[in-house]
Amino acid sequence: EKGNFRHFMAKEMHEQPEVVAHTLAHYLDMANETVQLPELPFDFARLERVSIAACGTAYYAGLVAKYWFERFARLPVEIDVASEFRYREAPLPANGLSIVISQSGETADTLASLRYARQEGQHLLAVVNVPTSTIAREADVVLPTLAGPEIGVASTKAFTCQLATLAALAVAAGRARGALSTEEERSLVHALVEVPRLMNEALSLGGDIEHLARSFAKTQDVLYLGRGTSFPLALEGALKLKEISYIHAEGYAAGELKHGPIALIDEKMPVVVIAPHDAVFEKTMSNMQEVAARGGRIILLTDTSGAQKASLETEATLVLPDMHPLVAPLVYAIPIQLLAYHTAVVMGTDVDQPRNLAKSVTVE
Ligand code: F6R
């Protein structure tokens, strides 16, 4: 049931503070500020490499997790879209972990990737939302996302619950590998505990975003830029907008701008810059400067500190509270979803059932 919401997607976006809290409570010991995962059939300290395979939005969750595993656990990660991973016959290390991520647990390419990894002798871990699914049954260990049923075709709450689960896993890996001190683990867990409150603040940007959506609905193309973990968010923002509003959008690593996409900049195409005030903020600002110098329309998504430091004129600046860099992807997902949603509503498309798309892709 949609309750008071016009669409399932709206309902599911607004459920995020609650379902993410639920998922985090499952993986964290809040009182002691430590991670608390179910027993794993492998030892993180002895792993050589992680390979991640997934599709679409779940793949973007995996891309964010790559940054986390490398930073917090000093664990090398390779990641592919499952349709490539399953056929490219990648050699996998003797003590390797394969992670697949899927809302439905039935995506054909993701399932085939899991089976390939089994053949290659990997440990198999699945992050899945449907606990009775094929992928959940075939993995050695399942970390469930507790998003509840997701009806809207465009994934929202499943994505942020995947991120919550993967963040807990990366912190657990960091602890097991001796890459994080007790103090560091505590501060990361503390940051995660803050996420539901931050998500509520992000949802309160809805009115401003609705306003912005009126001009978005008139454009042909949108570019999304971000660095670090905001790069996968840029990809996710572009995917969400394409899926439900049918407006062409592309996500790019901000540093790639001058290697091609800068040629697209004109006074018509909005450029959404995702830039929390983190270690790469200044770098992203200089890319934003390049857009401004060519008369581009800038929509800046940042935090209080970032808004103070950004000296450029923008068409709109959406400001979130300052937060720990670990949790930014979970919180920044919300304005990105809202922007796609409100644009689609203005366009009058079928938000919950966009054309040509199916909720679960069980054929390749
Ligand atoms: C995007 C979307 C798709 C799915 C992808 C994977 O909004 O819904 O890109 O994320 O088809 O599906 P699952 O997670 O079920 O494997």
Residues whose N, C-alpha, C, O or C-beta is under 5 A from the ligand:
A	BS01	F6R	C55 G56 T57 A58 I101 S102 Q103 S104 G105 T107 V153 A154 S155 K359 V361
